[in-house]
């Protein structure tokens, strides 16, 4: 059995009140990742809960989707990590500018069975 190191990127997208802009940007990003990286997955919307930063006594409910994609990069390699972080930072700035919403982007190493 052969194994390959990959990096899974997860983009947590709060579903915007302006659904047209949100759908356009989300669809574009999912297609961009699919074409550039070989595939992407977009979850159906679901409810996320988090503690309000103003008060820890209340919980905020938000509708979110997760877009994830496996990059053919080893995040433990310094050059790969630099390329990955540069790309993800550009994505983060684009999402903040267009959606006017805070998003979360995470990544972690995975092993793919070939």
matplotlib code that plots the C-alpha trace (Angstrom):
import matplotlib.pyplot as plt

x = [0.0, 1.4, 0.9, 1.2, 1.4, -1.2, -2.5, -6.2, -7.5, -10.9, -12.6, -15.5, -17.9, -20.7, -23.7, -24.3, -27.5, -26.8, -27.2, -26.5, -23.0, -22.3, -23.4, -21.4, -18.2, -18.6, -19.3, -16.3, -14.0, -15.1, -14.6, -11.2, -10.0, -11.4, -9.6, -6.4, -6.2, -8.1, -11.3, -13.1, -16.1, -18.7, -20.9, -24.6, -25.3, -25.6, -25.8, -22.7, -22.6, -20.0, -19.6, -20.0, -16.8, -18.8, -20.1, -19.3, -22.8, -24.5, -24.2, -24.5, -26.0, -24.8, -25.3, -22.1, -20.7, -17.3, -15.4, -12.5, -9.8, -6.6, -3.5, -0.7, 1.7, 3.5, 2.8, 5.8, 8.1, 9.1, 8.8, 5.5, 4.1, 5.2, 3.4, 0.3, 0.1, 0.6, -2.2, -4.5, -3.9, -4.9, -8.1, -8.8, -8.4, -10.6, -13.4, -13.3, -13.5, -16.3, -18.4, -17.7, -17.8, -15.2, -14.2, -11.9, -9.3, -7.5, -5.1, -3.7, -1.5, -3.2, -2.0, -3.7, -3.8, -2.9]
y = [0.0, 3.4, 6.5, 10.2, 13.2, 15.9, 19.0, 19.4, 23.0, 23.8, 27.1, 27.9, 30.2, 31.9, 32.0, 35.7, 37.5, 38.5, 35.0, 35.9, 37.2, 34.4, 31.7, 33.3, 33.5, 30.1, 28.4, 30.2, 29.2, 25.6, 25.4, 27.2, 24.6, 21.7, 22.8, 23.8, 21.0, 18.2, 18.4, 20.1, 19.4, 21.9, 20.9, 21.7, 24.6, 23.8, 25.7, 26.7, 27.9, 30.1, 32.2, 35.9, 37.9, 40.6, 38.3, 34.7, 34.3, 34.1, 31.8, 33.1, 30.8, 31.2, 29.2, 28.0, 25.9, 24.2, 24.1, 21.6, 20.5, 18.4, 20.1, 18.0, 19.7, 18.6, 21.4, 20.2, 21.3, 25.0, 25.8, 24.1, 25.8, 29.2, 28.7, 27.3, 30.2, 32.8, 31.3, 31.0, 34.5, 35.8, 33.7, 35.1, 38.7, 38.1, 36.5, 39.3, 42.0, 40.4, 38.7, 41.3, 38.3, 36.8, 33.4, 30.8, 28.9, 25.9, 23.3, 20.1, 17.2, 14.1, 10.8, 9.6, 5.9, 5.4]
z = [0.0, -1.0, 1.0, -0.1, 2.2, 1.4, 3.1, 3.7, 3.6, 5.1, 4.5, 6.9, 5.1, 7.0, 4.7, 3.9, 4.0, 0.4, -1.0, -4.6, -3.9, -1.4, -3.9, -6.7, -4.7, -3.1, -6.4, -8.0, -5.2, -5.2, -9.0, -8.7, -6.2, -8.2, -11.4, -9.7, -7.1, -8.7, -6.6, -3.8, -1.5, -0.4, 2.5, 2.7, 5.0, 8.7, 12.0, 13.7, 17.4, 19.0, 22.1, 21.5, 21.9, 23.6, 26.3, 27.1, 28.5, 25.1, 22.1, 18.6, 15.9, 12.4, 9.2, 7.7, 4.9, 4.8, 1.5, 1.7, -0.7, -0.5, -1.7, -3.2, -0.7, 2.4, 5.0, 7.0, 4.2, 4.6, 0.9, 0.5, 3.6, 2.4, -0.9, 0.9, 3.3, 0.6, -1.4, 1.6, 2.7, -0.8, -0.5, 2.9, 1.8, -1.2, 0.9, 3.5, 0.7, -1.2, 1.5, 4.2, 6.7, 8.8, 7.6, 9.1, 7.1, 8.5, 7.2, 8.5, 7.2, 6.0, 4.5, 1.3, 0.5, -3.2]

ax = plt.figure().add_subplot(projection="3d")
ax.plot(x, y, z, "-o")
ax.set_aspect("equal")
plt.show()
